Amino acid sequence: MREQSPLEISPEARKLAIASIQRYFTEELDQQIGDLKAALLLDYFVAEVGPAIYNRGIADAQEFLQERASDLAAVYDRTEFPYWERLQRRDAGRPAVRRTPNER
């Protein structure tokens, strides 16, 4: 099994998440929270809850891909070596043409 690396978010997403945490504390809890405390809280939730969210995302993606893969045979199945079968169907509606041995 591969070694698991810690979950990370981009610097841009981290900055937005910290600002969102600060806003949540201000508007919902009537408390001020600084950048350091918001960053520590974000780190805690990414480390503690992040894996559960990540695993759910992986499970959803796996289910989605398995559903699509099971549909492949029905959607993209093609008859192999169809030339002679098509030729027979085409010729089935035509009247027989008699040819002499010299007309080939």
N, C-alpha and C positions, 0 to 999 in steps of 0.2 A: 504494500500500500504506500502511496506517495505521502511524503511528509506534508502536513498541512501548514500553510502559511497563514499568518493572521489576516483577518479581513481588513481591507483598507478602502478608504474613499478618497477621491481626488481632492487636491487642495481647494479647488473651487467649491466642491460639494461640502467640504469640511467647513469652509468659511460661511457658507449659506446655512448649514446646520447649526453652527454656533449662534448665528444671528437669530435663527428661528427659536432656539432654546431660550435665548434671552428675551425675545418677544413673548414667548409662552409664559415665562415666569412673571413678566411685567403685567400682561393683560389678563391672565387667568388666575394667578396666585397673588397678585399685588405685591410682588417682591422684585427687587433688583438683583441681578446676578451678573457678575463680571465675566470677562472673556476667559480667564483661567478656570473658574468654576464651571462655566458652560462647556469648555473644552474637556475637562475631566469627566463631566457627566456624559458627554458624547462618547468619549473613549470607553467608559464603563458600559454603556448600552451597546456599542458596536461589539465589544468583547463578550458581553454576557448574552444579549438577545440577538445579535447579528447572525450567529451560526444557525439559529432556528429559522430565521427569515431566509437566509441563504439556502438552507436545506429544503425549505418549502419551494423556493424558486427553482432549484435543481429538479425536485420531484415533479413540479408542474411542467418544466421543459421536457423532462424524460417522458412523461405521459403524452404530451403533445406530439413529440417525435415518434413515439410508438404508434399512436393513432394514425399518423400520416404514413408511416412505413407499412402498416397493415393494409392501408388503402392502395398501396402501389400496385399490387398484383391485379386488383380489379380495375384500376384506372389505366394502367399503362401496359397491360398484358397484350402481347401481339402474337398472332399466329406465326409459327415458324415455318419456313419453306412454303410460302403461299402461292407461288407461281403456278404450279400445275392445277391446284384447286381452282384458282381464278380462271385459268384457261378452260377448264372443264365446264364451269358455270357459264362462261361466255359462249362456248360452243354448244351448250345444251339447247339454246334457243334458235340456233341456226339450222337450216336444212342441210342434210348431208350432201357433200359434193363428191361426185365420183371422179376420180382421176385415173387416167391411164398410166401405165408404168413410165411412159416417156415424159409426162408432165411434171415430174418432181423437180 
